[in-house]
Amino acid sequence: MSYGLIFWGNSTKSKCVFKLQKRSIRIIMGARNNNSCREFFKILKMLPLSARFIYSLLMFVVNNRNLFLDNAEL
């Protein structure tokens, strides 16, 4: 799910992937379809897709600081 996430994480298809992620978490936890997954993510110590996308972007920026200019350099 996280492979190439910085490229496809903001696409319209990411909503479908997020629904699949929630469905799989409900199966793992033995929950019903109408149960909220928020607590299940915390229990399993997993990030939802949107949080994982943001984390991937932040890690890309941190690991590739040389590709970006500082405000002082502008």
PDB file of N, CA, C and O in Angstrom:
ATOM      1  N   MET A   1       0.811  -1.188   0.000  1.00  0.00           N
ATOM      2  CA  MET A   1       0.000   0.000   0.000  1.00  0.00           C
ATOM      3  C   MET A   1       0.860   1.258   0.000  1.00  0.00           C
ATOM      4  O   MET A   1       0.459   2.280  -0.557  1.00  0.00           O
ATOM      5  N   SER A   2       2.005   1.196   0.602  1.00  0.00           N
ATOM      6  CA  SER A   2       2.811   2.407   0.706  1.00  0.00           C
ATOM      7  C   SER A   2       3.794   2.574  -0.454  1.00  0.00           C
ATOM      8  O   SER A   2       4.470   3.599  -0.546  1.00  0.00           O
ATOM      9  N   TYR A   3       3.880   1.577  -1.337  1.00  0.00           N
ATOM     10  CA  TYR A   3       4.811   1.676  -2.462  1.00  0.00           C
ATOM     11  C   TYR A   3       4.373   2.807  -3.396  1.00  0.00           C
ATOM     12  O   TYR A   3       3.265   2.773  -3.931  1.00  0.00           O
ATOM     13  N   GLY A   4       5.228   3.798  -3.591  1.00  0.00           N
ATOM     14  CA  GLY A   4       4.929   4.916  -4.483  1.00  0.00           C
ATOM     15  C   GLY A   4       3.808   5.809  -3.990  1.00  0.00           C
ATOM     16  O   GLY A   4       3.162   6.493  -4.784  1.00  0.00           O
ATOM     17  N   LEU A   5       3.574   5.809  -2.700  1.00  0.00           N
ATOM     18  CA  LEU A   5       2.445   6.552  -2.142  1.00  0.00           C
ATOM     19  C   LEU A   5       2.540   8.045  -2.408  1.00  0.00           C
ATOM     20  O   LEU A   5       1.512   8.703  -2.568  1.00  0.00           O
ATOM     21  N   ILE A   6       3.740   8.594  -2.458  1.00  0.00           N
ATOM     22  CA  ILE A   6       3.855  10.034  -2.698  1.00  0.00           C
ATOM     23  C   ILE A   6       3.397  10.412  -4.107  1.00  0.00           C
ATOM     24  O   ILE A   6       3.113  11.579  -4.374  1.00  0.00           O
ATOM     25  N   PHE A   7       3.324   9.443  -4.997  1.00  0.00           N
ATOM     26  CA  PHE A   7       2.879   9.727  -6.361  1.00  0.00           C
ATOM     27  C   PHE A   7       1.375   9.522  -6.539  1.00  0.00           C
ATOM     28  O   PHE A   7       0.746  10.288  -7.270  1.00  0.00           O
ATOM     29  N   TRP A   8       0.783   8.523  -5.902  1.00  0.00           N
ATOM     30  CA  TRP A   8      -0.629   8.233  -6.119  1.00  0.00           C
ATOM     31  C   TRP A   8      -1.509   8.534  -4.914  1.00  0.00           C
ATOM     32  O   TRP A   8      -2.727   8.368  -4.993  1.00  0.00           O
ATOM     33  N   GLY A   9      -0.931   8.970  -3.809  1.00  0.00           N
ATOM     34  CA  GLY A   9      -1.699   9.158  -2.579  1.00  0.00           C
ATOM     35  C   GLY A   9      -2.743  10.244  -2.621  1.00  0.00           C
ATOM     36  O   GLY A   9      -3.668  10.239  -1.808  1.00  0.00           O
ATOM     37  N   ASN A  10      -2.622  11.175  -3.547  1.00  0.00           N
ATOM     38  CA  ASN A  10      -3.578  12.272  -3.645  1.00  0.00           C
ATOM     39  C   ASN A  10      -4.558  12.061  -4.800  1.00  0.00           C
ATOM     40  O   ASN A  10      -5.319  12.970  -5.130  1.00  0.00           O
ATOM     41  N   SER A  11      -4.552  10.892  -5.411  1.00  0.00           N
ATOM     42  CA  SER A  11      -5.426  10.639  -6.558  1.00  0.00           C
ATOM     43  C   SER A  11      -6.847  10.305  -6.094  1.00  0.00           C
ATOM     44  O   SER A  11      -7.094  10.098  -4.906  1.00  0.00           O
ATOM     45  N   THR A  12      -7.751  10.258  -7.032  1.00  0.00           N
ATOM     46  CA  THR A  12      -9.136   9.942  -6.694  1.00  0.00           C
ATOM     47  C   THR A  12      -9.295   8.478  -6.295  1.00  0.00           C
ATOM     48  O   THR A  12     -10.225   8.142  -5.562  1.00  0.00           O
ATOM     49  N   LYS A  13      -8.422   7.617  -6.754  1.00  0.00           N
ATOM     50  CA  LYS A  13      -8.495   6.196  -6.421  1.00  0.00           C
ATOM     51  C   LYS A  13      -8.046   5.900  -4.988  1.00  0.00           C
ATOM     52  O   LYS A  13      -8.270   4.799  -4.485  1.00  0.00           O
ATOM     53  N   SER A  14      -7.422   6.865  -4.336  1.00  0.00           N
ATOM     54  CA  SER A  14      -6.966   6.624  -2.967  1.00  0.00           C
ATOM     55  C   SER A  14      -8.144   6.411  -2.018  1.00  0.00           C
ATOM     56  O   SER A  14      -8.000   5.749  -0.990  1.00  0.00           O
ATOM     57  N   LYS A  15      -9.294   6.961  -2.351  1.00  0.00           N
ATOM     58  CA  LYS A  15     -10.477   6.750  -1.520  1.00  0.00           C
ATOM     59  C   LYS A  15     -10.874   5.274  -1.524  1.00  0.00           C
ATOM     60  O   LYS A  15     -11.274   4.733  -0.493  1.00  0.00           O
ATOM     61  N   CYS A  16     -10.764   4.634  -2.669  1.00  0.00           N
ATOM     62  CA  CYS A  16     -11.069   3.193  -2.762  1.00  0.00           C
ATOM     63  C   CYS A  16     -10.074   2.375  -1.939  1.00  0.00           C
ATOM     64  O   CYS A  16     -10.453   1.407  -1.280  1.00  0.00           O
ATOM     65  N   VAL A  17      -8.801   2.768  -1.979  1.00  0.00           N
ATOM     66  CA  VAL A  17      -7.779   2.056  -1.219  1.00  0.00           C
ATOM     67  C   VAL A  17      -8.032   2.234   0.280  1.00  0.00           C
ATOM     68  O   VAL A  17      -7.846   1.300   1.059  1.00  0.00           O
ATOM     69  N   PHE A  18      -8.455   3.433   0.679  1.00  0.00           N
ATOM     70  CA  PHE A  18      -8.753   3.676   2.088  1.00  0.00           C
ATOM     71  C   PHE A  18      -9.931   2.814   2.549  1.00  0.00           C
ATOM     72  O   PHE A  18      -9.913   2.292   3.663  1.00  0.00           O
ATOM     73  N   LYS A  19     -10.944   2.663   1.708  1.00  0.00           N
ATOM     74  CA  LYS A  19     -12.076   1.804   2.056  1.00  0.00           C
ATOM     75  C   LYS A  19     -11.628   0.354   2.207  1.00  0.00           C
ATOM     76  O   LYS A  19     -12.087  -0.350   3.106  1.00  0.00           O
ATOM     77  N   LEU A  20     -10.732  -0.090   1.331  1.00  0.00           N
ATOM     78  CA  LEU A  20     -10.197  -1.446   1.449  1.00  0.00           C
ATOM     79  C   LEU A  20      -9.379  -1.616   2.724  1.00  0.00           C
ATOM     80  O   LEU A  20      -9.417  -2.667   3.363  1.00  0.00           O
ATOM     81  N   GLN A  21      -8.640  -0.573   3.085  1.00  0.00           N
ATOM     82  CA  GLN A  21      -7.852  -0.612   4.311  1.00  0.00           C
ATOM     83  C   GLN A  21      -8.774  -0.749   5.526  1.00  0.00           C
ATOM     84  O   GLN A  21      -8.502  -1.540   6.430  1.00  0.00           O
ATOM     85  N   LYS A  22      -9.858   0.020   5.544  1.00  0.00           N
ATOM     86  CA  LYS A  22     -10.802  -0.068   6.658  1.00  0.00           C
ATOM     87  C   LYS A  22     -11.494  -1.427   6.696  1.00  0.00           C
ATOM     88  O   LYS A  22     -11.714  -1.982   7.772  1.00  0.00           O
ATOM     89  N   ARG A  23     -11.834  -1.962   5.534  1.00  0.00           N
ATOM     90  CA  ARG A  23     -12.481  -3.278   5.496  1.00  0.00           C
ATOM     91  C   ARG A  23     -11.559  -4.357   6.045  1.00  0.00           C
ATOM     92  O   ARG A  23     -11.991  -5.236   6.791  1.00  0.00           O
ATOM     93  N   SER A  24     -10.274  -4.283   5.665  1.00  0.00           N
ATOM     94  CA  SER A  24      -9.328  -5.291   6.154  1.00  0.00           C
ATOM     95  C   SER A  24      -9.111  -5.162   7.660  1.00  0.00           C
ATOM     96  O   SER A  24      -8.937  -6.169   8.347  1.00  0.00           O
ATOM     97  N   ILE A  25      -9.117  -3.947   8.174  1.00  0.00           N
ATOM     98  CA  ILE A  25      -8.961  -3.755   9.622  1.00  0.00           C
ATOM     99  C   ILE A  25     -10.168  -4.312  10.360  1.00  0.00           C
ATOM    100  O   ILE A  25     -10.028  -4.916  11.424  1.00  0.00           O
ATOM    101  N   ARG A  26     -11.343  -4.111   9.801  1.00  0.00           N
ATOM    102  CA  ARG A  26     -12.543  -4.669  10.442  1.00  0.00           C
ATOM    103  C   ARG A  26     -12.507  -6.192  10.448  1.00  0.00           C
ATOM    104  O   ARG A  26     -12.940  -6.823  11.412  1.00  0.00           O
ATOM    105  N   ILE A  27     -11.992  -6.782   9.371  1.00  0.00           N
ATOM    106  CA  ILE A  27     -11.874  -8.244   9.322  1.00  0.00           C
ATOM    107  C   ILE A  27     -10.873  -8.734  10.367  1.00  0.00           C
ATOM    108  O   ILE A  27     -11.132  -9.710  11.072  1.00  0.00           O
ATOM    109  N   ILE A  28      -9.740  -8.062  10.463  1.00  0.00           N
ATOM    110  CA  ILE A  28      -8.717  -8.449  11.444  1.00  0.00           C
ATOM    111  C   ILE A  28      -9.258  -8.355  12.862  1.00  0.00           C
ATOM    112  O   ILE A  28      -8.994  -9.224  13.693  1.00  0.00           O
ATOM    113  N   MET A  29     -10.017  -7.295  13.136  1.00  0.00           N
ATOM    114  CA  MET A  29     -10.517  -7.065  14.490  1.00  0.00           C
ATOM    115  C   MET A  29     -11.847  -7.765  14.757  1.00  0.00           C
ATOM    116  O   MET A  29     -12.332  -7.753  15.888  1.00  0.00           O
ATOM    117  N   GLY A  30     -12.437  -8.371  13.738  1.00  0.00           N
ATOM    118  CA  GLY A  30     -13.710  -9.053  13.924  1.00  0.00           C
ATOM    119  C   GLY A  30     -14.863  -8.106  14.192  1.00  0.00           C
ATOM    120  O   GLY A  30     -15.786  -8.439  14.936  1.00  0.00           O
ATOM    121  N   ALA A  31     -14.815  -6.922  13.586  1.00  0.00           N
ATOM    122  CA  ALA A  31     -15.836  -5.897  13.824  1.00  0.00           C
ATOM    123  C   ALA A  31     -16.883  -5.915  12.704  1.00  0.00           C
ATOM    124  O   ALA A  31     -16.689  -6.527  11.654  1.00  0.00           O
ATOM    125  N   ARG A  32     -17.965  -5.243  12.960  1.00  0.00           N
ATOM    126  CA  ARG A  32     -19.033  -5.133  11.968  1.00  0.00           C
ATOM    127  C   ARG A  32     -18.751  -3.957  11.032  1.00  0.00           C
ATOM    128  O   ARG A  32     -17.872  -3.133  11.285  1.00  0.00           O
ATOM    129  N   ASN A  33     -19.515  -3.904   9.954  1.00  0.00           N
ATOM    130  CA  ASN A  33     -19.306  -2.853   8.948  1.00  0.00           C
ATOM    131  C   ASN A  33     -19.641  -1.461   9.464  1.00  0.00           C
ATOM    132  O   ASN A  33     -19.104  -0.477   8.955  1.00  0.00           O
ATOM    133  N   ASN A  34     -20.503  -1.353  10.447  1.00  0.00           N
ATOM    134  CA  ASN A  34     -20.889  -0.030  10.935  1.00  0.00           C
ATOM    135  C   ASN A  34     -20.019   0.453  12.096  1.00  0.00           C
ATOM    136  O   ASN A  34     -20.247   1.547  12.613  1.00  0.00           O
ATOM    137  N   ASN A  35     -19.045  -0.323  12.510  1.00  0.00           N
ATOM    138  CA  ASN A  35     -18.124   0.095  13.576  1.00  0.00           C
ATOM    139  C   ASN A  35     -17.096   1.075  13.025  1.00  0.00           C
ATOM    140  O   ASN A  35     -16.635   0.945  11.891  1.00  0.00           O
ATOM    141  N   SER A  36     -16.748   2.051  13.848  1.00  0.00           N
ATOM    142  CA  SER A  36     -15.708   2.995  13.472  1.00  0.00           C
ATOM    143  C   SER A  36     -14.335   2.325  13.571  1.00  0.00           C
ATOM    144  O   SER A  36     -14.092   1.509  14.460  1.00  0.00           O
ATOM    145  N   CYS A  37     -13.454   2.680  12.656  1.00  0.00           N
ATOM    146  CA  CYS A  37     -12.116   2.068  12.628  1.00  0.00           C
ATOM    147  C   CYS A  37     -11.075   2.895  13.382  1.00  0.00           C
ATOM    148  O   CYS A  37      -9.932   2.463  13.529  1.00  0.00           O
ATOM    149  N   ARG A  38     -11.455   4.062  13.853  1.00  0.00           N
ATOM    150  CA  ARG A  38     -10.486   4.966  14.481  1.00  0.00           C
ATOM    151  C   ARG A  38      -9.743   4.295  15.644  1.00  0.00           C
ATOM    152  O   ARG A  38      -8.517   4.371  15.719  1.00  0.00           O
ATOM    153  N   GLU A  39     -10.464   3.655  16.529  1.00  0.00           N
ATOM    154  CA  GLU A  39      -9.825   2.983  17.665  1.00  0.00           C
ATOM    155  C   GLU A  39      -9.032   1.759  17.224  1.00  0.00           C
ATOM    156  O   GLU A  39      -8.009   1.428  17.824  1.00  0.00           O
ATOM    157  N   PHE A  40      -9.506   1.089  16.176  1.00  0.00           N
ATOM    158  CA  PHE A  40      -8.791  -0.088  15.677  1.00  0.00           C
ATOM    159  C   PHE A  40      -7.419   0.297  15.128  1.00  0.00           C
ATOM    160  O   PHE A  40      -6.446  -0.433  15.313  1.00  0.00           O
ATOM    161  N   PHE A  41      -7.342   1.439  14.455  1.00  0.00           N
ATOM    162  CA  PHE A  41      -6.044   1.919  13.967  1.00  0.00           C
ATOM    163  C   PHE A  41      -5.094   2.144  15.138  1.00  0.00           C
ATOM    164  O   PHE A  41      -3.912   1.809  15.059  1.00  0.00           O
ATOM    165  N   LYS A  42      -5.615   2.713  16.225  1.00  0.00           N
ATOM    166  CA  LYS A  42      -4.780   2.960  17.403  1.00  0.00           C
ATOM    167  C   LYS A  42      -4.333   1.654  18.051  1.00  0.00           C
ATOM    168  O   LYS A  42      -3.172   1.506  18.432  1.00  0.00           O
ATOM    169  N   ILE A  43      -5.261   0.710  18.172  1.00  0.00           N
ATOM    170  CA  ILE A  43      -4.932  -0.573  18.801  1.00  0.00           C
ATOM    171  C   ILE A  43      -3.865  -1.308  17.995  1.00  0.00           C
ATOM    172  O   ILE A  43      -2.924  -1.862  18.565  1.00  0.00           O
ATOM    173  N   LEU A  44      -4.010  -1.312  16.670  1.00  0.00           N
ATOM    174  CA  LEU A  44      -3.064  -2.009  15.803  1.00  0.00           C
ATOM    175  C   LEU A  44      -1.802  -1.192  15.505  1.00  0.00           C
ATOM    176  O   LEU A  44      -0.879  -1.674  14.849  1.00  0.00           O
ATOM    177  N   LYS A  45      -1.778   0.050  15.998  1.00  0.00           N
ATOM    178  CA  LYS A  45      -0.649   0.967  15.792  1.00  0.00           C
ATOM    179  C   LYS A  45      -0.338   1.119  14.295  1.00  0.00           C
ATOM    180  O   LYS A  45       0.803   0.995  13.852  1.00  0.00           O
ATOM    181  N   MET A  46      -1.408   1.394  13.545  1.00  0.00           N
ATOM    182  CA  MET A  46      -1.302   1.618  12.102  1.00  0.00           C
ATOM    183  C   MET A  46      -1.769   3.027  11.773  1.00  0.00           C
ATOM    184  O   MET A  46      -2.599   3.598  12.480  1.00  0.00           O
ATOM    185  N   LEU A  47      -1.234   3.580  10.701  1.00  0.00           N
ATOM    186  CA  LEU A  47      -1.680   4.880  10.230  1.00  0.00           C
ATOM    187  C   LEU A  47      -2.714   4.701   9.124  1.00  0.00           C
ATOM    188  O   LEU A  47      -2.551   3.843   8.256  1.00  0.00           O
ATOM    189  N   PRO A  48      -3.785   5.512   9.149  1.00  0.00           N
ATOM    190  CA  PRO A  48      -4.704   5.506   8.020  1.00  0.00           C
ATOM    191  C   PRO A  48      -3.997   6.006   6.759  1.00  0.00           C
ATOM    192  O   PRO A  48      -2.935   6.624   6.841  1.00  0.00           O
ATOM    193  N   LEU A  49      -4.577   5.743   5.617  1.00  0.00           N
ATOM    194  CA  LEU A  49      -3.934   6.070   4.350  1.00  0.00           C
ATOM    195  C   LEU A  49      -3.583   7.547   4.243  1.00  0.00           C
ATOM    196  O   LEU A  49      -2.484   7.881   3.798  1.00  0.00           O
ATOM    197  N   SER A  50      -4.479   8.431   4.636  1.00  0.00           N
ATOM    198  CA  SER A  50      -4.205   9.866   4.519  1.00  0.00           C
ATOM    199  C   SER A  50      -3.026  10.277   5.393  1.00  0.00           C
ATOM    200  O   SER A  50      -2.187  11.068   4.961  1.00  0.00           O
ATOM    201  N   ALA A  51      -2.949   9.756   6.612  1.00  0.00           N
ATOM    202  CA  ALA A  51      -1.829  10.070   7.500  1.00  0.00           C
ATOM    203  C   ALA A  51      -0.534   9.468   6.969  1.00  0.00           C
ATOM    204  O   ALA A  51       0.535  10.066   7.090  1.00  0.00           O
ATOM    205  N   ARG A  52      -0.640   8.290   6.384  1.00  0.00           N
ATOM    206  CA  ARG A  52       0.529   7.642   5.801  1.00  0.00           C
ATOM    207  C   ARG A  52       1.064   8.436   4.603  1.00  0.00           C
ATOM    208  O   ARG A  52       2.275   8.523   4.398  1.00  0.00           O
ATOM    209  N   PHE A  53       0.151   9.014   3.816  1.00  0.00           N
ATOM    210  CA  PHE A  53       0.528   9.859   2.678  1.00  0.00           C
ATOM    211  C   PHE A  53       1.274  11.102   3.156  1.00  0.00           C
ATOM    212  O   PHE A  53       2.321  11.450   2.610  1.00  0.00           O
ATOM    213  N   ILE A  54       0.744  11.759   4.160  1.00  0.00           N
ATOM    214  CA  ILE A  54       1.396  12.953   4.710  1.00  0.00           C
ATOM    215  C   ILE A  54       2.764  12.602   5.286  1.00  0.00           C
ATOM    216  O   ILE A  54       3.731  13.332   5.073  1.00  0.00           O
ATOM    217  N   TYR A  55       2.851  11.499   6.007  1.00  0.00           N
ATOM    218  CA  TYR A  55       4.119  11.058   6.568  1.00  0.00           C
ATOM    219  C   TYR A  55       5.144  10.767   5.468  1.00  0.00           C
ATOM    220  O   TYR A  55       6.317  11.116   5.604  1.00  0.00           O
ATOM    221  N   SER A  56       4.707  10.137   4.392  1.00  0.00           N
ATOM    222  CA  SER A  56       5.615   9.839   3.276  1.00  0.00           C
ATOM    223  C   SER A  56       6.143  11.118   2.643  1.00  0.00           C
ATOM    224  O   SER A  56       7.326  11.206   2.311  1.00  0.00           O
ATOM    225  N   LEU A  57       5.272  12.108   2.474  1.00  0.00           N
ATOM    226  CA  LEU A  57       5.709  13.391   1.911  1.00  0.00           C
ATOM    227  C   LEU A  57       6.712  14.088   2.825  1.00  0.00           C
ATOM    228  O   LEU A  57       7.720  14.620   2.362  1.00  0.00           O
ATOM    229  N   LEU A  58       6.430  14.082   4.115  1.00  0.00           N
ATOM    230  CA  LEU A  58       7.353  14.717   5.063  1.00  0.00           C
ATOM    231  C   LEU A  58       8.710  14.020   5.073  1.00  0.00           C
ATOM    232  O   LEU A  58       9.748  14.681   5.108  1.00  0.00           O
ATOM    233  N   MET A  59       8.704  12.705   5.042  1.00  0.00           N
ATOM    234  CA  MET A  59       9.967  11.967   5.023  1.00  0.00           C
ATOM    235  C   MET A  59      10.740  12.214   3.729  1.00  0.00           C
ATOM    236  O   MET A  59      11.971  12.258   3.745  1.00  0.00           O
ATOM    237  N   PHE A  60      10.031  12.376   2.610  1.00  0.00           N
ATOM    238  CA  PHE A  60      10.697  12.689   1.354  1.00  0.00           C
ATOM    239  C   PHE A  60      11.394  14.042   1.444  1.00  0.00           C
ATOM    240  O   PHE A  60      12.534  14.187   1.004  1.00  0.00           O
ATOM    241  N   VAL A  61      10.714  15.024   2.010  1.00  0.00           N
ATOM    242  CA  VAL A  61      11.302  16.364   2.134  1.00  0.00           C
ATOM    243  C   VAL A  61      12.501  16.335   3.075  1.00  0.00           C
ATOM    244  O   VAL A  61      13.532  16.942   2.783  1.00  0.00           O
ATOM    245  N   VAL A  62      12.377  15.640   4.197  1.00  0.00           N
ATOM    246  CA  VAL A  62      13.472  15.568   5.172  1.00  0.00           C
ATOM    247  C   VAL A  62      14.688  14.867   4.566  1.00  0.00           C
ATOM    248  O   VAL A  62      15.822  15.303   4.765  1.00  0.00           O
ATOM    249  N   ASN A  63      14.454  13.793   3.834  1.00  0.00           N
ATOM    250  CA  ASN A  63      15.564  13.032   3.257  1.00  0.00           C
ATOM    251  C   ASN A  63      16.166  13.680   2.023  1.00  0.00           C
ATOM    252  O   ASN A  63      17.259  13.297   1.606  1.00  0.00           O
ATOM    253  N   ASN A  64      15.487  14.649   1.429  1.00  0.00           N
ATOM    254  CA  ASN A  64      15.969  15.296   0.205  1.00  0.00           C
ATOM    255  C   ASN A  64      15.986  16.813   0.342  1.00  0.00           C
ATOM    256  O   ASN A  64      15.542  17.530  -0.554  1.00  0.00           O
ATOM    257  N   ARG A  65      16.495  17.290   1.453  1.00  0.00           N
ATOM    258  CA  ARG A  65      16.532  18.740   1.700  1.00  0.00           C
ATOM    259  C   ARG A  65      17.328  19.492   0.646  1.00  0.00           C
ATOM    260  O   ARG A  65      17.062  20.665   0.380  1.00  0.00           O
ATOM    261  N   ASN A  66      18.293  18.828   0.052  1.00  0.00           N
ATOM    262  CA  ASN A  66      19.138  19.492  -0.942  1.00  0.00           C
ATOM    263  C   ASN A  66      18.368  19.818  -2.222  1.00  0.00           C
ATOM    264  O   ASN A  66      18.855  20.607  -3.031  1.00  0.00           O
ATOM    265  N   LEU A  67      17.212  19.252  -2.427  1.00  0.00           N
ATOM    266  CA  LEU A  67      16.410  19.528  -3.622  1.00  0.00           C
ATOM    267  C   LEU A  67      15.561  20.789  -3.472  1.00  0.00           C
ATOM    268  O   LEU A  67      15.005  21.278  -4.455  1.00  0.00           O
ATOM    269  N   PHE A  68      15.457  21.311  -2.273  1.00  0.00           N
ATOM    270  CA  PHE A  68      14.586  22.449  -1.984  1.00  0.00           C
ATOM    271  C   PHE A  68      15.406  23.660  -1.575  1.00  0.00           C
ATOM    272  O   PHE A  68      16.482  23.525  -0.993  1.00  0.00           O
ATOM    273  N   LEU A  69      14.891  24.848  -1.883  1.00  0.00           N
ATOM    274  CA  LEU A  69      15.552  26.092  -1.522  1.00  0.00           C
ATOM    275  C   LEU A  69      14.972  26.628  -0.221  1.00  0.00           C
ATOM    276  O   LEU A  69      13.789  26.449   0.066  1.00  0.00           O
ATOM    277  N   ASP A  70      15.827  27.292   0.566  1.00  0.00           N
ATOM    278  CA  ASP A  70      15.361  28.000   1.750  1.00  0.00           C
ATOM    279  C   ASP A  70      14.807  29.356   1.314  1.00  0.00           C
ATOM    280  O   ASP A  70      15.107  29.837   0.221  1.00  0.00           O
ATOM    281  N   ASN A  71      14.005  29.959   2.172  1.00  0.00           N
ATOM    282  CA  ASN A  71      13.487  31.284   1.866  1.00  0.00           C
ATOM    283  C   ASN A  71      14.601  32.306   1.725  1.00  0.00           C
ATOM    284  O   ASN A  71      14.491  33.233   0.924  1.00  0.00           O
ATOM    285  N   ALA A  72      15.679  32.149   2.496  1.00  0.00           N
ATOM    286  CA  ALA A  72      16.789  33.074   2.441  1.00  0.00           C
ATOM    287  C   ALA A  72      17.507  32.998   1.098  1.00  0.00           C
ATOM    288  O   ALA A  72      18.094  33.987   0.661  1.00  0.00           O
ATOM    289  N   GLU A  73      17.471  31.851   0.441  1.00  0.00           N
ATOM    290  CA  GLU A  73      18.143  31.682  -0.831  1.00  0.00           C
ATOM    291  C   GLU A  73      17.367  32.304  -1.987  1.00  0.00           C
ATOM    292  O   GLU A  73      17.933  32.529  -3.057  1.00  0.00           O
ATOM    293  N   LEU A  74      16.103  32.580  -1.794  1.00  0.00           N
ATOM    294  CA  LEU A  74      15.277  33.189  -2.842  1.00  0.00           C
ATOM    295  C   LEU A  74      15.572  34.648  -2.921  1.00  0.00           C
ATOM    296  O   LEU A  74      14.985  35.353  -3.741  1.00  0.00           O
TER     297      LEU A  74
END
